[in-house]
């Protein structure tokens, strides 16, 4: 059974880089971005998610690496 896209289920049109709590759901414990097969997001949402995570990292809201 295929997972449903988190962002379509919650009617989120724009993935905001400032929404750190939502972005943390899609990171591994080592702060790597999880793949779309694992998260179940659509391809379009996965691209927007990765850009939002990268922007949040650049702004210092999310870590690049965790130990």
Secondary structure as UniProt FT lines:
FT   HELIX           6..9
FT   TURN            10..11
FT   TURN            17..18
FT   HELIX           20..24
FT   TURN            25..26
FT   TURN            29..30
FT   HELIX           36..39
FT   HELIX           43..59
//
